[in-house]
Amino acid sequence: MPPFWEKKRRPYSGYKLPDTIFSSQPANTDEEELRRLFYVALTRAEQHLSISYCRFKNDGKELEPSMFIAEILDEQQLKVEKVFVDESVIAEFNALQFGKQVIPQIEEIEKEFIIRPA
């Protein structure tokens, strides 16, 4: 399951004190922190950037794109491409979980290096 960048709904969590109550910098909200994280991820691209998101949840319900993606699309004219994965590829991927698990073998020289006391 892909990571979620932000929470869509937040349950009632009591009262929140005003940011200026202690005459200091405003407290970071979860949304601000997620926005910074998203910005850092975007600025790591050197030449090209593709942003993707799942269209459906595991239970089949449709997902909306992240609020950050929606904000970008509101401000920029970008190429939006819907990608559809062929059913045979999905079936092959799902079948992987039923196959024999391949366990990597550590070469003898690597074993000696790992086991050797420091």
N, C-alpha and C positions, 0 to 999 in steps of 0.2 A: 504494500500500500504506500503510495507516495506521501511525502511529508505535507502537512498543511501549514501554510504561511500565517494564517490568522484564524482566530475563532470567529465563527459566524454569529453565534449568540452567546451571551454570557449570562449565567444565572445570577439572580439577585445576590449581591455580596455585601449588603449593608451600606452604610454611609461612607462617602469618600470626603476627606478633608480637603479644603481648597488648597491649591498649590502654593499660594502666597501666605499661608498661615505662619510659616516660620521665617518669612522674609528671605528666602533663599531661592535658588534656581528651581523652576517647576520640576516636579517629580516626573521621571520617565514613565510613560504609559507603555503597556504591552504593545500597542499599535505603533508607537514611535520606535520602539526597539526592533519590531519586526520590519518596519520601513527601512531602518538603517541596515539590517541584515540583508534585506532584498537589494538595496542599493549597492552594498559591498559585492554581492553575488553578481550583479549586472556589470559592475566596473572591472571585474576580473577578465572579461572578454577582451582579447587583443585585436581581433579582426572582425569576427562575426559573432552574433548572438542569436540563439533560438530560445524562445520561451515556450514551454508547453505545460499543459495541465490535463488531467483526466477529465473526460466528459461525463463519466458515470461513476458513482460509488460502487462498492462491491455488491450492494443489495439492488443495484440496477437503477437507483434514483439518479436523476441528472444533477450535475454539479455546475455551479457558476464559477467563472474564473476568479482568481484572487482579486481583491479590491485594487491591488497595485497594478495588475494587468489592465483592469478596466480604466484606471486613471491614465495609464500610458496611452491606451487606445483613444481616449477622449482628447488627448493633446497632440498626438502624432498620427500621421497617415502611414500606417505600416501594412506590409503584406501579411495577410492572415491566411493561413493554409490549413485546411482540415485534413488530417491524416487518418486514414482508415486502415486497420490491420486486417489482412485476409484471415478468414475463419480457420484455414488450415494452419497458419502460423500460430494462431492462438491455441489451437488444439495441440500442436507440437510442443509449445511452451508448457501448457498444462500437464502434458504427459511426462515431462522431465521429472516431476516429483515422484513418479512411480518407478523410475529407472534405478539401476544399481548406482549407489553412491561411490564415487571414485575418491579414495583417500590418498593424498599426496604421500609419496615415499621420501624419507629423508636419507640422503646418501650417507654412507659410513663416515666419510670425512666430516660431514656436517654434524653427525652425531657426536663424534669425538670433540669437535669444537664446542658444542653445546654442553656436553657433559664435563669437559675438562675443568678442574677447579681453577679459580682465578689466582 
